[in-house]
Amino acid sequence: MPAEIQSTVSDKERFLPLVLASPSPRYSLSQRLQSDYHAFWYRLGERLNWSRGVYRERPVRRLNHLNGIQQERIAALQRRFMVQFEQQSEHLTALKSYDYLDILEQAWSAWGRPRSIGGVVQDVGSSNFWYASVLHAFFRPTELTGIEVEGHRIYFNGYSRWDYACGYIQDLPNTEFVIGDYAKYGQAADVVVAWYPFVTPAPVLAWRLPLSLLAPQALFSRIAQNLKPNGLFVMVNQGAAEAAIAASLCSHAGLERQDSCELRSTLRSRRVFPVVSCWTATSPR
Ligand SMILES: C[S@@+](CC[C@H](N)C(=O)[O-])C[C@H]1O[C@@H](n2cnc3c(N)ncnc32)[C@H](O)[C@@H]1O
């Protein structure tokens, strides 16, 4: 599993008015230079459209070095969702998969709402879609699509995100990975999921992307448009401050919050607690 950069967010509150009010936010010189550098590689990746073939992880088969709490929690998830991620994935991917599944499970338990089962599920900003099997296990969708704008990124081993995604979804029925901008993706969905969508500049640069890709208002508006009546948008944010910015943007985009919770105990430790929220579209769009 290639390492993805986990971002730090420090300037959220200061940035929110800019995102909402200004069509072209003002960035520092350093941010613009970094952005231009990332834009070069991003465009090159797009142009190269490189593939080395489907990449399949070597399954670890057995998860070692888990503490007692992790062992217990993973065993409970395995029983409840009939999953064994370690039979398809390397150690880190398997552990991260249990962690994401646990986050979804904890959120739904906290909310006491019935799990949304079946239907069309879209995942926004899927990276290489390493967690496709998590969404399958939790939502049991009739169709699952991961949409990622930077799907052509090439890793150090010469495989691209596309190659990895093809491997991750190979055994999952009715699942696809689409390279493109979700803000331009006009397909109806019963559930839309977004893990850590970008709402401030720092994470965009930390993920080595150009700041032109920071357009949360367009992204959330598209989600509101794509949701079917009674459809649900599920969002996970890094910490309460980022969640507050995202919430404000969602409300402006025509989404209404139904539930939210901060998870203080997760399978993998984090600097900030994830905040999970779910939303419906306020009116037919
Ligand atoms: C913080 S990363 C999270 C990746 C993944 N969801 C995860 O949890 O590992 C955000 C991802 O969203 C993608 N992204 C950003 N804007 C997007 C857009 N408009 N359409 C599709 N993907 C987008 C980025 O390229 C990046 O891979």
The ligand as an SDF file (V2000), in Angstrom:
LIG
                    3D

 27 29  0  0  0  0  0  0  0  0999 V2000
   -7.9360   13.8810    1.6600 C   0  0  0  0  0  0  0  0  0  0  0  0
   -7.9600   12.8380    0.2660 S   0  0  0  0  0  0  0  0  0  0  0  0
   -8.9330   11.4470    0.8680 C   0  0  0  0  0  0  0  0  0  0  0  0
   -8.7480   10.2150    0.0540 C   0  0  0  0  0  0  0  0  0  0  0  0
   -9.6490    9.0440    0.4250 C   0  0  0  0  0  0  0  0  0  0  0  0
  -11.0410    9.4260    0.4840 N   0  0  0  0  0  0  0  0  0  0  0  0
   -9.2270    8.3980    1.7410 C   0  0  0  0  0  0  0  0  0  0  0  0
   -9.9790    8.4920    2.7220 O   0  0  0  0  0  0  0  0  0  0  0  0
   -8.1380    7.8050    1.7880 O   0  0  0  0  0  0  0  0  0  0  0  0
   -9.0950   13.6410   -0.8160 C   0  0  0  0  0  0  0  0  0  0  0  0
   -9.1520   13.0170   -2.1960 C   0  0  0  0  0  0  0  0  0  0  0  0
  -10.1620   13.6820   -2.9400 O   0  0  0  0  0  0  0  0  0  0  0  0
   -9.7170   13.8310   -4.2690 C   0  0  0  0  0  0  0  0  0  0  0  0
  -10.5210   14.9410   -4.8540 N   0  0  0  0  0  0  0  0  0  0  0  0
  -10.4270   16.2550   -4.5400 C   0  0  0  0  0  0  0  0  0  0  0  0
  -11.3220   16.9620   -5.2630 N   0  0  0  0  0  0  0  0  0  0  0  0
  -11.9960   16.0740   -6.0240 C   0  0  0  0  0  0  0  0  0  0  0  0
  -13.0360   16.2030   -6.9950 C   0  0  0  0  0  0  0  0  0  0  0  0
  -13.5530   17.3870   -7.3030 N   0  0  0  0  0  0  0  0  0  0  0  0
  -13.5070   15.0840   -7.5930 N   0  0  0  0  0  0  0  0  0  0  0  0
  -12.9820   13.8710   -7.2920 C   0  0  0  0  0  0  0  0  0  0  0  0
  -11.9690   13.6920   -6.4040 N   0  0  0  0  0  0  0  0  0  0  0  0
  -11.4960   14.7740   -5.7710 C   0  0  0  0  0  0  0  0  0  0  0  0
   -8.2400   14.1100   -4.1300 C   0  0  0  0  0  0  0  0  0  0  0  0
   -7.5100   13.8720   -5.3110 O   0  0  0  0  0  0  0  0  0  0  0  0
   -7.8660   13.1430   -2.9930 C   0  0  0  0  0  0  0  0  0  0  0  0
   -7.4980   11.8950   -3.5080 O   0  0  0  0  0  0  0  0  0  0  0  0
  1  2  1  0
  2  3  1  0
  2 10  1  0
  3  4  1  0
  4  5  1  0
  5  6  1  0
  5  7  1  0
  7  8  2  0
  7  9  1  0
 10 11  1  0
 11 12  1  0
 11 26  1  0
 12 13  1  0
 13 14  1  0
 13 24  1  0
 14 15  1  0
 14 23  1  0
 15 16  2  0
 16 17  1  0
 17 18  1  0
 17 23  2  0
 18 19  1  0
 18 20  2  0
 20 21  1  0
 21 22  2  0
 22 23  1  0
 24 25  1  0
 24 26  1  0
 26 27  1  0
M  CHG  2   2   1   9  -1
M  END
$$$$
